[in-house]
């Protein structure tokens, strides 16, 4: 297998091999890699269903400005300053704006969503609870994965994992060698075992007491889902969700190179921006599409609000920004809005009260960027204010 980074050699050098995760995610390569992950890694298809439901409405220019850093800025400024590759806006279930500034982007391009995948995994957990495949959120990890007995995850419940409060692992630092997330990335790309990374993670606190954002927690949720349903994550997503939303295209999970190959429930889902917007519509409309309850209504409500002190807006600590809270693998905002997030600037923003859904895919030069995130949130809220007729002061 060759890559965009080193197409001259069938066998990449050891130095390239050691640095491939960094190179794949850095500009300018990431504009290509984030739309071609299926060229780089093994994948498993998430098939669309037999019925296609075109998004109603018509895309048009959106003349919205937002204020950030003391300046009044346009959406063109947003896209330039935050490296937008795809941007889709729905209001009241209709497509009102769409643009694809990315060099390799378009309506049929499938975007690497990184940790926005966690929000999809949460939707699948809600469905599995309604199906009876998962008994209760108080079930422990080892009720489904007994092979995790004796690890730091032994006493963690599914609720702890969903709240990023397992008490396991360190703060995610992508640029620090030897951290859990760096070892996890390296294992996904073929250097070591993904399962060994999770089993070797250390306990750093008691379950349920503090927020610590953790892709390892989300990975374990995916494995619990697979054990509970008897199906791979991609197969369950196909059967119970993707085949039912009228998607434009098949989606896919990329799989670890290391064996046993596994989907990364916390970060390897790829889909078109329009199809991601369809997931947002479900969340905005109580889990219902065309009269069919696809995601349980109470699960959708639980994803928007959690009345837990350490998950409240502004209380997340060093692994969250002050304008976010957390609930059920979604980041919560003042006013009832919430968003799925992925590194390098992936957003699925949902404001149920305004009936606005916005998808923003990006190719930031770094995994995390507090300034670009704050600017993006300011812009998304300005769009919501314009479309809903709210005062900007209520959403800014």
C-alpha positions in Angstrom: 0.0 0.0 0.0 1.4 3.4 -0.9 0.4 6.8 0.5 0.1 10.4 -0.6 3.1 11.1 1.5 5.5 8.6 0.1 4.4 7.2 -3.2 7.9 6.5 -4.4 8.5 3.5 -2.2 6.4 0.4 -1.7 8.1 -0.1 1.7 8.3 3.2 3.7 11.4 3.9 5.6 11.5 3.3 9.3 11.6 7.0 10.0 8.5 7.6 7.9 6.8 4.6 9.6 7.5 6.1 13.1 6.2 9.5 12.0 3.3 8.5 9.8 0.6 9.5 12.3 2.0 13.0 12.5 2.5 13.3 8.8 -1.1 12.1 7.9 -2.5 14.8 10.2 -0.4 17.8 9.2 -1.1 20.4 6.6 -0.9 20.3 3.6 -1.3 16.5 3.6 -4.4 16.4 5.8 -6.6 18.1 3.2 -6.1 14.9 1.1 -5.9 12.3 3.9 -9.0 13.5 5.7 -11.0 12.6 2.5 -9.1 9.4 1.6 -8.6 7.4 4.8 -9.8 4.4 2.9 -6.7 4.6 0.7 -4.5 4.5 3.8 -6.1 1.9 6.2 -8.3 -1.2 6.0 -12.0 -0.3 6.3 -15.4 -1.8 7.0 -18.4 -0.5 5.2 -21.5 1.0 6.8 -24.1 0.5 4.1 -26.8 3.0 3.3 -30.3 1.6 3.0 -32.5 1.0 -0.1 -34.5 4.2 0.4 -32.7 7.5 -0.3 -34.3 10.6 1.2 -32.9 13.7 -0.5 -32.6 16.7 1.9 -35.4 19.1 1.1 -34.6 22.8 0.4 -32.1 24.6 -1.7 -28.6 25.8 -0.8 -28.1 29.5 -1.1 -25.6 32.1 0.0 -25.7 32.9 3.7 -24.9 36.5 4.4 -24.0 36.2 8.1 -21.3 38.0 10.0 -19.9 37.1 13.5 -17.8 39.0 16.0 -14.6 37.5 17.2 -11.5 39.1 18.7 -13.1 42.6 18.3 -13.5 42.2 14.6 -16.6 41.6 12.4 -16.0 38.6 10.2 -17.8 36.8 7.4 -18.2 33.1 6.7 -15.5 33.4 4.1 -13.2 34.7 6.8 -14.3 31.7 9.0 -13.4 29.2 6.3 -10.1 30.8 5.6 -9.1 31.3 9.2 -10.2 27.8 10.4 -9.3 25.7 7.3 -12.9 24.7 6.5 -13.2 21.8 4.0 -17.0 21.3 4.1 -19.9 23.4 5.5 -23.6 22.3 5.6 -26.4 24.2 7.3 -29.9 22.9 7.8 -32.9 24.9 9.2 -36.2 23.3 10.0 -35.1 20.1 8.3 -34.2 21.9 5.1 -30.8 22.5 3.4 -30.2 26.3 3.4 -26.5 26.5 2.8 -23.7 24.3 1.6 -20.1 25.0 0.6 -16.9 22.9 0.1 -13.8 25.1 0.4 -11.5 22.1 0.7 -9.2 21.1 -2.2 -10.6 17.6 -2.3 -14.0 18.2 -0.9 -17.5 18.0 -2.4 -21.0 16.6 -1.7 -19.8 13.0 -2.3 -16.5 13.2 -0.4 -16.4 11.2 2.8 -14.7 13.1 5.6 -12.6 11.7 8.5 -14.7 12.7 11.5 -12.2 11.8 14.3 -13.9 12.1 17.7 -17.2 13.2 16.3 -17.4 9.4 15.8 -18.0 9.2 19.6 -21.4 11.0 19.2 -22.5 8.4 16.7 -21.3 5.6 19.0 -23.5 7.2 21.7 -26.5 7.1 19.4 -25.9 3.4 18.9 -25.7 2.8 22.6 -29.1 4.4 23.0 -30.5 2.1 20.3 -28.9 -0.9 21.9 -30.5 -0.1 25.2 -33.9 0.2 23.6 -33.2 -3.1 21.8 -32.4 -4.8 25.1 -28.9 -5.7 23.9 -27.5 -3.6 26.7 -29.2 -4.1 30.1 -28.5 -0.8 31.9 -25.9 2.0 32.1 -25.0 0.7 35.5 -23.6 -2.5 34.0 -19.9 -2.8 34.3 -17.5 -3.1 31.4 -16.6 -6.6 32.6 -20.2 -7.7 32.3 -19.6 -7.6 28.6 -15.9 -7.8 28.3 -14.7 -10.1 31.2 -11.2 -10.1 29.7 -10.9 -6.6 31.3 -11.1 -8.0 34.8 -7.9 -7.1 36.6 -7.4 -3.9 34.6 -8.0 -0.3 35.6 -11.4 -0.6 33.9 -12.6 -3.4 36.1 -15.0 -1.3 38.2 -16.0 1.2 35.5 -19.6 1.2 34.4 -21.0 2.1 30.9 -22.3 5.4 32.4 -18.8 6.2 33.6 -17.4 5.7 30.1 -20.2 7.7 28.4 -19.4 10.6 30.8 -15.6 10.4 30.3 -15.4 9.8 34.0 -13.9 6.3 34.2 -10.9 7.5 36.3 -8.6 5.7 33.9 -5.8 7.2 31.8 -3.9 10.5 31.4 -4.8 13.8 29.7 -4.8 13.4 25.9 -1.6 15.0 24.6 -1.1 14.1 21.0 2.3 15.7 20.7 3.9 14.0 23.8 5.5 10.6 23.1 4.4 7.8 25.5 1.0 9.2 26.4 -2.0 6.9 26.2 -3.4 8.7 23.2 0.0 8.6 21.3 0.4 4.9 22.1 -3.2 4.3 21.0 -2.5 6.1 17.7 0.6 4.1 17.1 -1.2 0.8 17.8 -3.9 1.7 15.4 -1.3 2.3 12.7 0.3 -1.1 13.3 2.9 -0.6 16.1 1.6 -2.7 18.9 -1.8 -3.9 20.1 -4.8 -1.6 20.6 -6.2 -3.9 23.3 -2.8 -3.9 25.1 -2.9 -0.1 25.2 -6.3 -0.1 27.0 -5.4 -2.9 29.3 -2.2 -1.2 30.4 -3.9 2.2 31.1 -3.4 3.3 34.7 -6.1 4.3 37.2 -5.8 8.0 37.9 -9.0 8.5 39.9 -12.2 6.9 41.2 -14.9 6.2 38.6 -17.6 8.8 38.3 -15.9 11.6 40.1 -14.1 13.8 37.5 -14.1 14.5 33.8 -11.1 13.4 31.8 -11.6 13.3 28.1 -10.6 9.9 26.9 -10.6 8.2 23.5 -9.7 5.0 25.4 -13.1 5.2 27.2 -14.9 5.6 23.9 -13.0 2.7 22.3 -14.2 0.5 25.2 -17.8 1.6 24.6 -17.5 0.4 21.0 -16.2 -3.0 22.2 -19.0 -3.3 24.7 -21.5 -2.6 21.9 -19.9 -5.3 19.8 -20.0 -7.8 22.6 -23.6 -6.9 23.6 -25.0 -7.0 20.0 -22.9 -9.8 18.6 -22.1 -7.6 15.6 -19.2 -5.4 14.5 -19.7 -1.7 15.1 -20.0 -1.2 11.3 -22.6 -3.9 11.0 -24.7 -2.7 13.9 -24.5 0.9 12.7 -25.6 -0.3 9.3 -28.6 -2.4 10.5 -29.9 -0.1 13.2 -29.0 3.5 12.0 -27.3 4.2 8.7 -29.7 2.1 6.6 -32.6 4.0 8.1 -31.7 7.6 7.6 -31.9 7.9 3.8 -28.2 8.5 3.4 -26.6 9.6 0.2 -23.7 7.2 0.4 -22.3 4.3 2.3 -20.1 5.4 5.2 -17.2 3.4 6.6 -15.0 2.9 9.7 -11.3 2.5 9.1 -9.8 -0.3 11.1 -6.6 -0.7 13.0 -3.7 -2.2 11.0 -2.8 -4.2 14.0 -4.6 -7.5 14.6 -7.2 -8.3 15.6 -8.4 -5.4 13.4 -10.9 -3.2 15.1 -13.0 -0.2 14.3 -12.1 2.9 16.4 -15.5 3.8 17.9 -14.0 7.0 19.2 -12.5 8.2 16.0 -12.6 6.3 12.7 -16.0 7.0 11.2 -16.1 8.6 7.7 -19.2 10.0 5.9 -20.4 12.8 3.7 -21.1 16.1 5.3 -24.8 15.9 4.2 -25.1 12.5 5.8 -23.5 13.7 9.0 -26.2 16.5 8.9 -28.8 13.8 8.8 -27.6 12.5 12.1 -27.9 16.0 13.5 -31.5 16.1 12.2 -32.3 13.0 14.3 -30.8 14.7 17.4 -32.7 17.9 16.7 -36.0 16.2 16.1 -36.1 13.8 19.1 -34.7 10.8 17.3 -37.6 10.7 14.8 -37.4 10.7 11.0 -40.6 10.6 8.9 -42.6 9.4 11.9 -40.2 6.6 12.7 -38.4 6.6 16.1 -34.8 5.7 15.2 -33.0 6.9 18.3 -35.0 6.7 21.5 -36.4 10.1 22.5 -35.2 9.9 26.1 -31.7 9.1 24.9 -31.7 12.2 22.7 -32.8 14.3 25.6 -30.2 12.8 27.8 -27.5 13.7 25.3 -28.4 17.4 25.6 -28.4 17.9 29.3 -26.7 16.2 32.3 -27.3 17.5 35.8 -23.9 16.4 37.2 -21.6 19.0 38.7 -18.3 18.0 37.2 -19.9 17.8 33.7 -21.4 21.2 33.9 -20.5 24.0 31.4 -17.2 25.5 32.6 -16.5 22.7 35.1 -14.7 20.2 32.9 -11.2 21.1 34.0 -8.0 20.8 32.0 -9.3 18.4 29.3 -12.2 20.7 28.3 -12.8 24.3 27.2 -14.7 26.6 29.6 -17.6 27.2 27.2 -18.4 23.4 27.1 -20.0 20.9 29.4 -20.3 17.2 28.6 -23.1 14.7 28.3 -23.2 11.3 26.7 -20.4 11.8 24.3 -21.6 15.2 23.2 -20.3 18.6 24.3 -23.0 20.9 25.7 -23.4 24.7 25.4 -25.5 27.3 27.0 -29.0 27.6 25.7 -29.6 23.9 25.1 -27.3 23.5 22.0 -24.7 20.7 21.8 -22.1 19.5 19.4 -20.1 16.5 18.4 -16.4 17.4 18.1 -13.4 15.9 16.4 -9.8 17.0 16.4 -8.6 19.2 13.5 -12.0 21.0 13.5 -14.8 18.6 12.9 -18.3 19.8 14.2 -21.8 18.5 14.3 -23.6 21.4 15.9 -27.3 20.9 17.0 -29.6 23.5 18.4 -33.0 21.8 18.9 -34.9 24.9 20.0 -33.8 26.8 16.9 -34.1 23.6 14.7 -30.6 24.3 13.3 -28.0 21.7 12.4 -24.5 22.7 11.1 -21.7 20.4 10.0 -18.2 21.8 9.7 -15.3 19.7 8.5 -11.9 21.2 8.7 -8.2 20.5 8.2 -6.6 22.4 11.1 -2.8 22.2 11.2 -3.0 20.9 14.8 -5.2 18.5 16.6 -6.6 21.0 19.1 -6.8 24.8 18.9 -8.6 26.8 21.6 -8.8 30.0 19.5 -10.1 28.3 16.3 -12.7 26.4 18.4 -13.9 29.6 20.1 -14.1 31.4 16.8 -16.0 28.5 15.2 -18.5 28.4 18.1 -19.1 32.2 17.7 -19.8 31.8 14.0 -22.1 28.8 14.4 -24.1 30.7 17.1 -24.3 33.8 14.8 -25.7 31.6 12.1 -28.2 30.1 14.5 -29.3 33.6 15.6 -29.8 34.8 12.1 -31.9 31.7 11.0 -34.0 31.6 14.1 -34.5 35.3 14.6 -33.0 35.2 18.0 -31.0 38.1 19.4 -27.3 37.4 19.0 -26.8 38.2 22.7 -28.8 35.2 23.6 -26.5 32.8 21.8 -23.2 34.5 21.8 
